[in-house]
């Protein structure tokens, strides 16, 4: 019984840690090396968001990459797909880690849920 109680306490602590996080990290992997004139784009597909929420996108080191501010979305509808350019110097050996954070109207931050940020995809655009 003590083991079960101890396991429950540990799991509760881990759940609090995960839920209380300020961001969700996503690893980006380039599909191939960039060529001259090409740009890296990240497509963020959003689900349903409460009114007034914004998604902040930054590197793991805290460098701001952009802000997604859905506006005029009807309650209950998906917020859409947004594209952000990502500087190539963010990538090391074709990989980068970005953080997604929801900025709430009361100025607090939290990690987005799987229902709020449905997917994150890397694309390469442009070129010669």
N, C-alpha and C positions, 0 to 999 in steps of 0.2 A: 504494500500500500504506500509506503514511504517513497519507493522508487517511482511509482505512478504520479504521486504528488510532486516530486522533484522534477520529473519530466514535464508535467503540466506547467510548472513555474517557468522552466527554461523555454518552453514553446511560447508561452505568453510573452516573455521578455523579447524573444526574437520577433514575434508578430508586432509588438510595439515598435521595435527598431525599424522594421520594414515599413510599417504604416506611417511612422513619424518622420521618415526621410524627407528631405527637402527637394530631392531630384531623383530622376530615373536615368541611369546611364545606358547608353546604346552604343555599341561598337559599330563603326562604319568601315567597310572594306571596299576599296576601289576595285571595280571589275577588271581593270587593266591599268597600265601606266598612262599618265597624261601625255598628250602630244602638244606641240606648240599651239597656243591660242585656245585651248580647251578650258572649260570651267567645270568645277564640281558643283553639283546641285543636290540638295537634300529635299526630298518630298516628304512632308509630314501629313499623314491622313488623320484627321480628327473625327471623333465621334461626337456624341452629345456633350455639350459643356454647359454648366450653369452660366447665366448671364453675368457679364463683367469679368470673366476669367481671361487671362492671357497666358500664353505659353512662352517662356523664356528659353532660348537655346544658347548654350555656352559650351566651351571646351571643358575637359576635366580639370584644367588648371584655372578655370574661372574667366577666360577670355570670352567676352560677349560676341555672339555670332548673329543674333537677331531676336526679334520678338514677333510672335503671331498674335494678333488681336482681332479675333472674329467679331464682326459687327453686323447687326441686322438679321441674325439667324433666328428663325422662329423657334419658340420653345419646343423641345422634343426632337428637333431635326439635327442631323449631323452638321458639324461646322464646316466641312469641306476639306480640300487638300490644298496645302500651301507649300510653296517652293522657296528655299533660301539658298543663296550662293554661299559656298564654303571656301575660304582661301586655301590654296593648295599647301601652304606651309603648315597647316594644321595636321596634315598627314605625315606619318613616319613609316616608311616601308609599306605604303599603301593602306595603312590603318590609322584610325583616329577614334577617340572616345568622346562622345558629346553627352551633355547633360540636358535633360528636359525638366523644367520646373513650372508649376502653375503658380502664377501670382494672383492672389485672391484680393477682392476689393478691400479687405481689412488690412492689407499690406503684409499678410503672412504668406509663406511659401509652403508648397507641398509637392510631392511627387505625383504626376498624373497616373491615373489608373489605366488599365488595359482598354477600358471602354472609352476613355477620353482621348487617348492617343492610340489609334488603331494600328498604325504601321509607320515605319521610317525607312525610306529607300534612298539609295545613292544613285545618281545619274551623272553621266558626263555629257556635256553639251558644247557646241561650237566646234572649233578646229578649222583647219584649212583644207 
